[in-house]
Amino acid sequence: MIERIDTGTRMSKIVKHNGVAYLCGQVGDGATVADQTRDCLKRVDALLEKAGSSREQMLQVIVWLADMADFTEMNAVWDAWVPEGFAPARACGEAKLAREELKVEIIVTAAC
């Protein structure tokens, strides 16, 4: 069975299937990549909770940065957020994001 949560015409914020939650890409507000990463991860926390999951159940994360020069700054926030011993498989790359002011987008897949 597939469960779609907060579904609109373009996308669902969460899709659950076979005990796995797929979250739509999350972006955050703020002037710096650190600010945007913190806000983005706050939004990830809310979606994980809504999906019946948590940081400790993340399976895979994909991080898109508008500029790889921000990698260290983003990782400082990320490393403080991920519970020790529960780091997911993760990839990070550079991409042109949906709006010019965006610096980071994070996509999470987690067990429920």
Helices and strands as residue ranges (DSSP letters): E 2-7, E 12-17, E 20-23, H 33-51, G 55-57, E 58-65, G 68-70, H 71-81, E 89-94, E 104-111
